[in-house]
Amino acid sequence: MMDLLWPDSGRRAASNSLRSTLHVARNVLDPSVGSRYLASEDDSLVLCPGGNLSVDVDAFEEAAATARGTREPATYRTALELYADDLLPEDRYEQWTEGRRDELRQLYLALRVELAGFYEARDEHSLAIEALQKATVKEPTLEDAHAALMRLHVLSGRPEKAVAQYEHLRDALSKEFGIEPAPATRHLRDEIAAGGLPMTPSVGPLREDKQPRIGKHNLPTQRTSFVGREQELVAVKRMLAMTRLLTLTGAGGSGKTRLALEVARDLVGVYPDGVWLVELAPLSEGELVPQAVATILGGAERSDQPLTEALVEVMRGREMLLVVDNCEHLVEAVVGLVDALLDFCPGLRVLATSRIPLGVYGEQEYAVPPLAVPDPKRLPTLETLSHYEAVRLFIERAKAAKADLALTHENGPAIAQICARLDGLPLAIELAAARVKLLPPKAMLGRLGQRLMLLTGGAKNLPARQRTLRAAIEWSHTLLEEGEKTLFARMAVFSGGRTLEAIEAVCDAEGDLPLDAFEGVSSLLDNSLIRQEEGPEGEPRFVMLETIHEYAREKLHESGEAVRDRAGARGVLPDFSGRGRARVDGCGSGIVDGAA
């Protein structure tokens, strides 16, 4: 504390300053028993040693986590009310406060924008505008909020306000950074000024509409409810309004297809020439991709031109949305077709789902996140627990197998832990929920150590890759090159996040990895088999979902490298200066707990 507050003073002068400051602070807190709130113990200062301490920053962060877990406007409003002002504004230029202040400020702004998204999804435009305006007052250069306000003003019948909003953004960016708004925002402004109505989430119907939107489409009727995902629906439709090719990526079972279908359903009627679904999962050869599109749209098969050219002729003057589902195993063929169609069909937009990005110029990628799960170590109230998307999905799907199942104080903690241990993956949760007829939640929780064996038995009318959790992961694994499969298996020795440095050192300890570790990690990331997160010091760390980690351990065991990798991991760990430790799991493979 002395070094922090009086860095330029000598030890004696700093000590005197500290004692004097403590005396003043205790008198301000309570002249009679100030030490109750601020005490000295050995070489430490202790705030509220009795333990009765409430910190507004902690309360705000906990409320924000609850809001993002429940995804309910009410919990967002509760969290936002706790943010009275920036952290320690009187110390604005003190270096030790800058990082933390900016972190909390960004969290506040993100909550504002997310809340606006929920309002927009419900067509509550005035509330969405109010939330976004508060965000832009706090941060005048927040471009996403300005762009959203522009669209909402148009939808509210006030295009002149939309243009004025753009001018506010342009002035703020010029003053603060000396730059212009992004090309997509400039294009949006030009479209509005020309009298166009930009396609947005709110153009689609209210999700509560009883009558379907009238329009051309071949979308299947869903047999189960769509749970949550309000924020994702808004985000995807916003991005689709700003780009002509949007790819939803994510691990197997993350809900990419269902999200794409719900977005498409909301946009039926927006595109004059229809919304058309092309399912690629049944196809095994790339040359069949143009034929699949032609079969859906009709007309192109009767031409004597090459099929791709014939499709261009059919689609050239049309305004339509093409939903291309499950592209990952036929990426090259999809890229060739989509590239040609987008080049020559200006009214076409493509929404693709794939476990890997397509890699087409102009493509925007949206990584579909897992469903929000509660923290099993800090369970909320039963009412709050029931708002978590993963818990809601479990309960709804479990009722199909056991109609009288309900969330109770007895089974709530077990259900919360099941959802968390299944990483919030919709497919895994649905497969688990189907088992409640045989296993109550507490009994099921005890069997999740072998989740790949437990989570089977999906509906027989589903594709094979969606009937078991193992099949969903294997679908991605089969797309890897042999060297990538080796790296994937060897990464099973890690538990928790790992840096690229640790991966290179442990997985290529003997120099026999069949590919460059950097390229391999990049490919596993593209294939949605690992995720990238930010470490405590800002360094990238790579994490496997637990469901995928279990599959990787199986592959490591099958490879016969488990013993060698255990020894290799232990031999390398000292080089990381104690940042990780080794343990051995039940199958004999070396597991590095959070190494580096």
C-alpha positions as CSV (number, residue, x, y, z in Angstrom):
1,M,0.0,0.0,0.0
2,M,2.8,2.4,0.8
3,D,4.5,1.7,-2.5
4,L,1.2,2.1,-4.3
5,L,0.1,5.3,-2.7
6,W,3.4,7.0,-1.9
7,P,5.8,5.6,-4.5
8,D,8.2,8.6,-4.3
9,S,8.4,8.8,-0.5
10,G,11.0,7.1,1.7
11,R,10.0,4.2,3.9
12,R,9.7,6.3,7.0
13,A,7.7,9.1,5.4
14,A,5.4,6.6,3.7
15,S,4.8,4.8,7.0
16,N,3.9,8.1,8.7
17,S,1.5,8.9,5.8
18,L,-0.2,5.5,6.1
19,R,-0.7,5.8,9.8
20,S,-2.2,9.3,9.4
21,T,-4.5,8.2,6.5
22,L,-5.7,5.2,8.6
23,H,-6.5,7.5,11.5
24,V,-8.6,9.8,9.2
25,A,-10.3,6.9,7.5
26,R,-11.3,5.2,10.8
27,N,-12.8,8.5,12.1
28,V,-14.8,8.9,8.9
29,L,-16.1,5.4,9.1
30,D,-16.9,5.4,12.8
31,P,-15.2,7.7,15.3
32,S,-15.9,5.3,18.2
33,V,-14.8,1.9,16.7
34,G,-13.3,2.7,13.4
35,S,-11.0,-0.4,13.7
36,R,-14.1,-2.6,13.3
37,Y,-14.0,-1.6,9.6
38,L,-10.3,-1.1,9.0
39,A,-7.8,-3.1,11.0
40,S,-4.0,-3.8,11.0
41,E,-2.9,-7.4,11.3
42,D,0.8,-8.0,11.2
43,D,2.0,-6.5,7.9
44,S,-1.5,-6.4,6.3
45,L,-4.5,-4.1,6.3
46,V,-7.8,-5.8,6.7
47,L,-11.1,-4.3,5.6
48,C,-14.1,-5.4,7.8
49,P,-12.2,-8.3,9.7
50,G,-15.6,-9.4,11.1
51,G,-16.6,-10.4,7.6
52,N,-19.7,-8.2,7.2
53,L,-18.5,-6.5,4.0
54,S,-20.5,-5.5,0.9
55,V,-18.5,-4.3,-2.2
56,D,-20.5,-2.6,-4.9
57,V,-18.1,-3.9,-7.6
58,D,-18.7,-7.5,-6.5
59,A,-22.4,-7.0,-6.4
60,F,-22.5,-5.5,-9.9
61,E,-20.4,-8.4,-11.4
62,E,-22.5,-11.0,-9.7
63,A,-25.7,-9.4,-10.9
64,A,-24.2,-9.2,-14.4
65,A,-23.4,-12.9,-14.4
66,T,-26.9,-13.7,-13.2
67,A,-28.4,-11.5,-16.0
68,R,-26.4,-13.3,-18.6
69,G,-27.3,-16.6,-17.2
70,T,-31.0,-16.0,-17.0
71,R,-31.2,-13.8,-20.1
72,E,-34.2,-12.0,-18.7
73,P,-34.6,-8.2,-19.1
74,A,-35.6,-7.8,-15.4
75,T,-32.3,-9.3,-14.2
76,Y,-30.4,-7.0,-16.7
77,R,-32.2,-4.0,-15.3
78,T,-31.2,-5.1,-11.7
79,A,-27.6,-5.3,-12.7
80,L,-27.5,-2.0,-14.5
81,E,-29.1,-0.2,-11.5
82,L,-26.0,-1.2,-9.5
83,Y,-23.7,0.7,-11.8
84,A,-23.9,4.2,-10.4
85,D,-20.8,5.6,-12.1
86,D,-17.3,4.5,-13.3
87,L,-15.0,3.0,-10.7
88,L,-13.2,5.7,-8.6
89,P,-13.7,8.5,-11.1
90,E,-11.7,10.9,-8.8
91,D,-8.6,8.7,-9.5
92,R,-9.2,8.7,-13.3
93,Y,-5.6,9.0,-14.2
94,E,-4.2,6.7,-11.6
95,Q,-2.6,3.8,-13.4
96,W,-3.7,1.2,-10.9
97,T,-7.4,2.0,-11.4
98,E,-7.4,2.3,-15.2
99,G,-7.6,-1.3,-16.3
100,R,-10.2,-2.3,-13.7
101,R,-12.3,0.8,-14.4
102,D,-12.3,0.1,-18.2
103,E,-13.2,-3.5,-17.6
104,L,-16.3,-2.6,-15.5
105,R,-17.2,0.1,-17.9
106,Q,-17.1,-2.3,-20.9
107,L,-19.3,-4.8,-18.9
108,Y,-21.8,-2.0,-18.3
109,L,-22.0,-1.0,-21.9
110,A,-22.2,-4.7,-23.1
111,L,-25.2,-5.2,-20.7
112,R,-26.9,-2.1,-22.1
113,V,-26.5,-3.4,-25.7
114,E,-27.6,-6.9,-24.8
115,L,-30.7,-5.6,-23.0
116,A,-31.6,-3.6,-26.1
117,G,-31.3,-6.8,-28.1
118,F,-33.9,-8.5,-25.9
119,Y,-36.3,-5.6,-26.3
120,E,-35.7,-5.6,-30.1
121,A,-36.4,-9.3,-30.3
122,R,-39.8,-8.6,-28.7
123,D,-40.4,-5.6,-31.0
124,E,-40.3,-3.2,-28.0
125,H,-38.6,-0.6,-30.1
126,S,-38.9,2.4,-27.7
127,L,-37.4,0.4,-24.8
128,A,-34.5,-0.8,-27.1
129,I,-33.9,2.8,-28.3
130,E,-33.8,4.0,-24.7
131,A,-31.3,1.3,-23.7
132,L,-29.0,2.0,-26.6
133,Q,-29.2,5.8,-26.1
134,K,-27.9,5.4,-22.5
135,A,-25.0,3.3,-23.9
136,T,-24.1,6.0,-26.5
137,V,-24.3,8.7,-23.9
138,K,-21.8,6.8,-21.7
139,E,-19.6,5.9,-24.7
140,P,-20.2,8.1,-27.8
141,T,-17.9,6.0,-30.0
142,L,-19.8,2.8,-29.5
143,E,-20.5,2.1,-33.2
144,D,-22.6,-1.1,-32.8
145,A,-25.0,0.8,-30.6
146,H,-25.3,3.7,-33.1
147,A,-25.9,1.3,-36.0
148,A,-28.6,-0.5,-34.1
149,L,-30.2,2.9,-33.2
150,M,-30.2,3.8,-36.9
151,R,-32.1,0.7,-37.8
152,L,-34.6,1.1,-35.0
153,H,-35.3,4.8,-35.9
154,V,-36.1,3.7,-39.5
155,L,-38.4,1.0,-38.2
156,S,-40.1,3.5,-35.9
157,G,-40.8,5.7,-39.0
158,R,-38.1,8.3,-38.3
159,P,-35.4,7.9,-41.0
160,E,-34.3,11.5,-40.4
161,K,-33.3,10.5,-36.8
162,A,-31.4,7.6,-38.3
163,V,-29.3,9.9,-40.5
164,A,-28.8,12.2,-37.5
165,Q,-27.6,9.3,-35.4
166,Y,-25.0,8.5,-38.1
167,E,-23.8,12.1,-37.9
168,H,-23.4,11.9,-34.2
169,L,-21.3,8.8,-34.6
170,R,-19.2,10.3,-37.3
171,D,-18.5,13.4,-35.2
172,A,-17.6,11.3,-32.1
173,L,-15.2,9.0,-34.0
174,S,-13.6,12.0,-35.8
175,K,-13.1,13.9,-32.6
176,E,-11.8,11.0,-30.5
177,F,-9.8,8.9,-33.0
178,G,-9.7,10.9,-36.3
179,I,-11.4,8.1,-38.2
180,E,-14.6,7.4,-40.2
181,P,-17.3,4.9,-39.3
182,A,-16.9,1.4,-40.6
183,P,-17.8,0.6,-44.3
184,A,-20.9,-1.4,-43.1
185,T,-22.2,1.5,-41.1
186,R,-21.6,3.9,-44.0
187,H,-23.5,1.5,-46.3
188,L,-26.3,1.4,-43.8
189,R,-26.5,5.2,-43.8
190,D,-26.5,5.4,-47.6
191,E,-29.3,2.8,-47.8
192,I,-31.4,4.7,-45.3
193,A,-30.8,8.0,-47.1
194,A,-31.9,6.5,-50.4
195,G,-35.2,5.5,-48.8
196,G,-34.4,1.8,-48.3
197,L,-35.5,-0.2,-45.3
198,P,-32.6,-2.3,-44.0
199,M,-33.4,-5.9,-43.2
200,T,-33.2,-6.3,-39.4
201,P,-34.4,-8.7,-36.7
202,S,-37.5,-6.6,-36.1
203,V,-38.7,-6.9,-39.7
204,G,-39.5,-10.5,-38.9
205,P,-42.7,-11.4,-36.9
206,L,-43.1,-11.2,-33.2
207,R,-42.0,-14.6,-31.8
208,E,-45.4,-14.8,-30.1
209,D,-47.3,-14.5,-33.4
210,K,-49.9,-17.3,-33.7
211,Q,-50.1,-17.0,-37.5
212,P,-47.0,-17.8,-39.6
213,R,-45.6,-15.2,-41.9
214,I,-46.8,-15.5,-45.4
215,G,-44.0,-16.2,-47.9
216,K,-42.2,-18.7,-50.0
217,H,-40.1,-21.2,-48.1
218,N,-39.4,-24.9,-47.6
219,L,-38.6,-24.7,-43.9
220,P,-39.7,-27.7,-41.8
221,T,-42.2,-27.4,-39.1
222,Q,-40.5,-27.9,-35.7
223,R,-41.9,-30.5,-33.3
224,T,-40.2,-29.2,-30.2
225,S,-40.1,-25.7,-28.6
226,F,-37.2,-23.4,-29.2
227,V,-35.8,-22.5,-25.8
228,G,-34.0,-19.2,-25.1
229,R,-31.4,-17.8,-27.6
230,E,-33.2,-14.4,-27.8
231,Q,-29.9,-12.6,-27.8
232,E,-28.4,-14.9,-30.5
233,L,-31.4,-14.5,-32.7
234,V,-31.0,-10.7,-32.7
235,A,-27.3,-10.9,-33.2
236,V,-27.5,-13.3,-36.2
237,K,-30.2,-11.3,-37.9
238,R,-28.3,-8.0,-37.3
239,M,-25.2,-9.5,-38.9
240,L,-27.2,-11.0,-41.8
241,A,-28.5,-7.5,-42.5
242,M,-24.9,-6.2,-42.8
243,T,-23.3,-9.1,-44.8
244,R,-24.3,-11.3,-47.7
245,L,-22.6,-14.5,-46.3
246,L,-22.9,-15.4,-42.6
247,T,-21.6,-18.7,-41.3
248,L,-22.8,-20.1,-37.9
249,T,-20.0,-22.2,-36.5
250,G,-19.7,-24.3,-33.3
251,A,-19.1,-27.7,-31.9
252,G,-21.3,-30.6,-32.8
253,G,-24.5,-30.4,-30.8
254,S,-24.2,-26.7,-30.1
255,G,-27.5,-25.9,-31.9
256,K,-26.3,-24.3,-35.1
257,T,-29.0,-25.8,-37.3
258,R,-31.9,-25.0,-35.0
259,L,-30.7,-21.4,-34.6
260,A,-30.4,-21.0,-38.3
261,L,-33.9,-22.4,-38.9
262,E,-35.4,-20.0,-36.3
263,V,-33.7,-17.0,-37.9
264,A,-34.9,-18.2,-41.3
265,R,-38.5,-18.6,-40.0
266,D,-38.5,-15.0,-38.7
267,L,-37.4,-13.7,-42.1
268,V,-40.0,-15.5,-44.2
269,G,-41.8,-12.8,-46.0
270,V,-38.9,-10.4,-45.9
271,Y,-37.3,-11.9,-49.0
272,P,-39.7,-11.6,-52.0
273,D,-38.4,-14.7,-53.7
274,G,-38.3,-16.8,-50.6
275,V,-36.2,-18.5,-47.9
276,W,-34.8,-21.8,-49.0
277,L,-33.2,-24.6,-46.9
278,V,-30.6,-26.9,-48.5
279,E,-29.5,-29.8,-46.3
280,L,-26.0,-31.1,-47.1
281,A,-25.6,-33.7,-44.3
282,P,-26.9,-36.6,-46.5
283,L,-24.5,-35.8,-49.3
284,S,-21.2,-37.5,-49.6
285,E,-19.8,-36.0,-52.9
286,G,-19.1,-32.4,-53.6
287,E,-20.4,-32.5,-57.1
288,L,-23.9,-33.1,-55.6
289,V,-24.0,-29.7,-53.9
290,P,-25.2,-27.6,-57.0
291,Q,-27.7,-30.4,-57.8
292,A,-29.1,-30.1,-54.2
293,V,-29.6,-26.4,-54.6
294,A,-31.1,-26.8,-58.1
295,T,-33.6,-29.4,-56.8
296,I,-34.8,-27.0,-54.1
297,L,-35.1,-24.0,-56.4
298,G,-36.2,-25.7,-59.7
299,G,-35.6,-24.6,-63.2
300,A,-31.8,-25.0,-63.4
301,E,-31.9,-28.8,-64.1
302,R,-33.6,-28.3,-67.5
303,S,-30.8,-26.0,-68.8
304,D,-28.1,-27.3,-71.1
305,Q,-25.6,-25.0,-69.3
306,P,-23.2,-26.2,-66.6
307,L,-25.3,-26.4,-63.4
308,T,-23.6,-23.6,-61.5
309,E,-24.1,-21.3,-64.5
310,A,-27.7,-22.3,-64.8
311,L,-28.3,-21.6,-61.1
312,V,-26.8,-18.1,-61.6
313,E,-29.3,-17.5,-64.4
314,V,-32.2,-18.7,-62.3
315,M,-31.2,-16.6,-59.2
316,R,-29.6,-13.5,-60.8
317,G,-32.6,-11.2,-60.5
318,R,-34.1,-12.6,-57.3
319,E,-34.1,-11.5,-53.7
320,M,-33.8,-14.6,-51.5
321,L,-32.2,-16.1,-48.5
322,L,-30.4,-19.5,-49.0
323,V,-29.8,-21.5,-45.8
324,V,-27.1,-24.1,-46.4
325,D,-26.9,-26.5,-43.5
326,N,-24.0,-28.7,-42.5
327,C,-21.3,-27.6,-44.9
328,E,-18.2,-28.9,-43.0
329,H,-17.7,-32.1,-45.0
330,L,-18.1,-30.5,-48.4
331,V,-16.5,-27.1,-47.8
332,E,-14.6,-26.9,-51.1
333,A,-17.7,-27.6,-53.2
334,V,-19.8,-25.2,-51.1
335,V,-17.2,-22.4,-51.5
336,G,-17.1,-22.8,-55.2
337,L,-20.9,-22.6,-55.6
338,V,-21.5,-19.9,-53.0
339,D,-18.7,-17.7,-54.4
340,A,-20.1,-17.8,-57.9
341,L,-23.7,-17.2,-56.7
342,L,-22.8,-14.2,-54.6
343,D,-20.7,-12.7,-57.4
344,F,-23.5,-12.7,-59.9
345,C,-26.7,-12.6,-57.8
346,P,-26.8,-9.3,-55.9
347,G,-30.1,-10.0,-54.3
348,L,-28.9,-13.3,-52.7
349,R,-27.9,-13.7,-49.0
350,V,-26.5,-17.0,-47.6
351,L,-26.8,-18.2,-44.1
352,A,-24.6,-21.3,-43.7
353,T,-24.0,-23.7,-40.8
354,S,-20.7,-25.4,-40.5
355,R,-18.3,-26.7,-37.9
356,I,-15.5,-24.8,-39.7
357,P,-15.6,-21.4,-41.5
358,L,-16.0,-21.6,-45.3
359,G,-13.1,-19.2,-45.9
360,V,-14.9,-17.2,-48.6
361,Y,-13.9,-13.5,-49.1
362,G,-16.5,-11.4,-47.4
363,E,-17.7,-14.1,-45.1
364,Q,-18.7,-13.2,-41.5
365,E,-18.5,-15.9,-38.9
366,Y,-20.8,-16.2,-35.8
367,A,-19.6,-18.7,-33.2
368,V,-22.8,-20.2,-31.6
369,P,-22.2,-20.2,-27.9
370,P,-23.3,-22.9,-25.5
371,L,-26.5,-22.3,-23.5
372,A,-26.1,-20.3,-20.3
373,V,-25.5,-22.6,-17.3
374,P,-25.5,-21.7,-13.6
375,D,-22.4,-22.0,-11.4
376,P,-22.9,-25.2,-9.4
377,K,-20.7,-23.8,-6.7
378,R,-22.8,-20.7,-6.2
379,L,-26.4,-21.8,-7.0
380,P,-29.0,-19.0,-7.2
381,T,-32.5,-19.2,-5.9
382,L,-34.8,-21.8,-7.4
383,E,-36.8,-19.1,-9.3
384,T,-33.6,-17.7,-10.8
385,L,-32.3,-21.2,-11.6
386,S,-35.4,-21.9,-13.6
387,H,-34.6,-19.0,-16.0
388,Y,-31.2,-20.4,-17.1
389,E,-31.5,-21.6,-20.7
390,A,-29.8,-24.9,-20.1
391,V,-32.0,-25.7,-17.1
392,R,-35.1,-24.7,-19.0
393,L,-34.2,-26.9,-21.9
394,F,-33.5,-29.9,-19.6
395,I,-36.9,-29.5,-17.9
396,E,-38.8,-29.1,-21.1
397,R,-37.2,-32.1,-22.8
398,A,-37.4,-34.3,-19.7
399,K,-41.1,-33.8,-19.5
400,A,-41.4,-35.6,-22.8
401,A,-40.1,-38.7,-21.0
402,K,-41.5,-38.1,-17.6
403,A,-44.5,-35.7,-17.7
404,D,-44.6,-35.0,-14.0
405,L,-41.0,-33.9,-13.7
406,A,-40.5,-30.4,-12.3
407,L,-37.7,-28.3,-11.0
408,T,-37.6,-28.6,-7.2
409,H,-35.3,-27.8,-4.3
410,E,-34.4,-31.5,-4.2
411,N,-33.4,-32.0,-7.8
412,G,-32.4,-28.4,-8.7
413,P,-28.7,-28.7,-7.6
414,A,-28.3,-32.0,-9.5
415,I,-29.9,-30.6,-12.7
416,A,-27.7,-27.5,-12.5
417,Q,-24.6,-29.6,-12.2
418,I,-25.7,-31.9,-15.1
419,C,-26.1,-28.8,-17.3
420,A,-22.8,-27.4,-16.3
421,R,-20.9,-30.7,-16.8
422,L,-22.5,-31.0,-20.2
423,D,-21.0,-27.6,-21.1
424,G,-24.4,-26.2,-21.9
425,L,-24.5,-28.2,-25.2
426,P,-28.1,-28.5,-26.3
427,L,-27.7,-32.0,-27.9
428,A,-26.0,-33.3,-24.7
429,I,-28.7,-31.8,-22.5
430,E,-31.5,-33.2,-24.6
431,L,-30.0,-36.7,-24.6
432,A,-29.5,-36.5,-20.8
433,A,-33.1,-35.3,-20.3
434,A,-34.4,-38.3,-22.3
435,R,-32.8,-40.5,-19.6
436,V,-34.9,-39.2,-16.6
437,K,-37.4,-42.0,-17.2
438,L,-34.8,-44.4,-16.0
439,L,-32.4,-42.2,-13.9
440,P,-33.5,-39.4,-11.6
441,P,-31.2,-36.3,-11.8
442,K,-29.1,-37.3,-8.8
443,A,-28.5,-40.8,-10.1
444,M,-27.7,-39.4,-13.6
445,L,-25.2,-37.0,-12.1
446,G,-23.2,-39.9,-10.6
447,R,-22.9,-41.5,-14.1
448,L,-21.6,-38.4,-16.0
449,G,-18.0,-39.5,-15.5
450,Q,-18.8,-41.7,-18.6
451,R,-21.0,-39.3,-20.4
452,L,-20.2,-40.6,-23.9
453,M,-21.6,-44.0,-22.9
454,L,-24.6,-42.5,-21.1
455,L,-25.8,-40.0,-23.7
456,T,-27.2,-42.2,-26.4
457,G,-30.6,-43.1,-27.6
458,G,-31.7,-40.0,-29.5
459,A,-34.9,-40.1,-31.5
460,K,-34.7,-42.6,-34.4
461,N,-35.9,-40.1,-36.9
462,L,-32.9,-37.9,-36.2
463,P,-29.7,-38.1,-38.4
464,A,-27.2,-40.7,-37.0
465,R,-24.8,-38.0,-35.9
466,Q,-27.4,-36.5,-33.6
467,R,-28.5,-39.7,-31.9
468,T,-25.5,-39.9,-29.6
469,L,-23.0,-37.5,-28.2
470,R,-20.1,-39.6,-29.4
471,A,-21.4,-39.6,-33.0
472,A,-21.7,-35.8,-32.9
473,I,-18.0,-35.4,-31.9
474,E,-16.9,-38.2,-34.3
475,W,-18.5,-36.3,-37.2
476,S,-16.0,-33.5,-36.5
477,H,-13.1,-35.8,-35.8
478,T,-13.4,-37.6,-39.1
479,L,-12.8,-34.3,-40.9
480,L,-9.3,-33.9,-39.4
481,E,-6.0,-34.8,-41.2
482,E,-4.0,-37.6,-39.5
483,G,-1.5,-35.1,-38.0
484,E,-4.4,-33.0,-36.6
485,K,-5.9,-36.2,-35.0
486,T,-2.6,-36.9,-33.3
487,L,-2.4,-33.4,-31.9
488,F,-6.1,-33.6,-30.7
489,A,-5.4,-36.8,-28.9
490,R,-2.2,-35.5,-27.2
491,M,-4.0,-32.4,-26.0
492,A,-6.0,-34.7,-23.8
493,V,-3.1,-34.6,-21.3
494,F,-4.2,-31.1,-20.4
495,S,-7.1,-30.3,-18.0
496,G,-8.2,-26.7,-18.2
497,G,-6.8,-24.0,-20.4
498,R,-3.4,-24.3,-22.1
499,T,-1.2,-21.8,-24.0
500,L,0.3,-22.4,-27.4
501,E,3.7,-22.5,-25.7
502,A,2.5,-25.4,-23.4
503,I,0.9,-27.2,-26.3
504,E,4.1,-27.1,-28.4
505,A,6.2,-28.2,-25.4
506,V,4.1,-31.1,-24.3
507,C,2.5,-32.4,-27.5
508,D,5.7,-32.2,-29.5
509,A,8.2,-33.0,-26.7
510,E,10.0,-35.5,-28.8
511,G,9.8,-33.6,-32.1
512,D,7.6,-36.2,-33.7
513,L,4.3,-34.3,-34.1
514,P,3.4,-34.8,-37.8
515,L,2.6,-31.1,-38.3
516,D,3.4,-27.7,-37.0
517,A,1.7,-27.2,-33.7
518,F,0.6,-23.7,-34.5
519,E,-1.1,-24.8,-37.7
520,G,-2.6,-27.8,-35.9
521,V,-4.1,-25.7,-33.1
522,S,-5.5,-23.3,-35.7
523,S,-7.2,-26.2,-37.5
524,L,-8.7,-27.6,-34.3
525,L,-10.0,-24.1,-33.5
526,D,-11.6,-23.9,-36.9
527,N,-13.1,-27.3,-36.5
528,S,-14.7,-26.2,-33.2
529,L,-12.9,-28.9,-31.2
530,I,-11.2,-26.4,-29.0
531,R,-12.2,-22.8,-28.0
532,Q,-9.9,-19.8,-27.5
533,E,-10.2,-17.8,-24.3
534,E,-8.2,-14.9,-22.8
535,G,-5.8,-15.8,-20.0
536,P,-5.3,-13.7,-16.8
537,E,-2.5,-11.7,-18.5
538,G,-4.3,-11.4,-21.9
539,E,-2.5,-14.3,-23.5
540,P,-4.6,-16.7,-25.6
541,R,-5.5,-20.0,-24.0
542,F,-7.1,-23.0,-25.7
543,V,-9.8,-25.0,-23.9
544,M,-11.7,-28.2,-24.7
545,L,-15.3,-28.6,-23.6
546,E,-15.4,-31.5,-21.1
547,T,-17.6,-33.6,-23.5
548,I,-14.9,-33.3,-26.2
549,H,-12.1,-33.8,-23.7
550,E,-13.5,-37.1,-22.7
551,Y,-13.5,-38.2,-26.4
552,A,-9.9,-36.9,-26.8
553,R,-8.8,-39.0,-23.8
554,E,-10.3,-42.1,-25.5
555,K,-8.4,-41.4,-28.6
556,L,-5.1,-40.9,-26.6
557,H,-5.7,-44.2,-24.9
558,E,-6.4,-45.9,-28.3
559,S,-3.2,-44.5,-29.7
560,G,-1.0,-46.2,-27.1
561,E,0.7,-42.9,-26.3
562,A,-0.8,-42.4,-22.9
563,V,2.2,-43.6,-20.9
564,R,4.7,-41.7,-23.1
565,D,2.7,-38.5,-22.9
566,R,2.4,-38.8,-19.1
567,A,6.2,-39.0,-18.8
568,G,6.7,-36.3,-21.4
569,A,4.3,-33.9,-19.7
570,R,6.0,-34.4,-16.3
571,G,9.4,-33.8,-17.9
572,V,8.3,-30.6,-19.5
573,L,6.4,-29.0,-16.6
574,P,9.4,-27.7,-14.7
575,D,10.2,-25.4,-17.7
576,F,6.9,-23.6,-16.9
577,S,8.2,-22.5,-13.5
578,G,5.5,-24.2,-11.5
579,R,2.5,-22.8,-13.5
580,G,1.0,-26.3,-13.8
581,R,1.1,-29.6,-12.1
582,A,0.8,-33.2,-13.3
583,R,-1.7,-35.8,-12.2
584,V,-2.7,-39.1,-13.7
585,D,-6.3,-39.9,-14.4
586,G,-8.0,-43.3,-14.1
587,C,-7.1,-44.5,-17.6
588,G,-3.4,-43.9,-17.1
589,S,-3.0,-40.9,-19.3
590,G,-1.0,-37.9,-18.1
591,I,-3.2,-34.9,-17.3
592,V,-1.6,-31.5,-16.9
593,D,-3.9,-29.4,-14.7
594,G,-4.0,-25.9,-16.3
595,A,-0.4,-26.0,-17.4
596,A,0.6,-22.6,-18.5
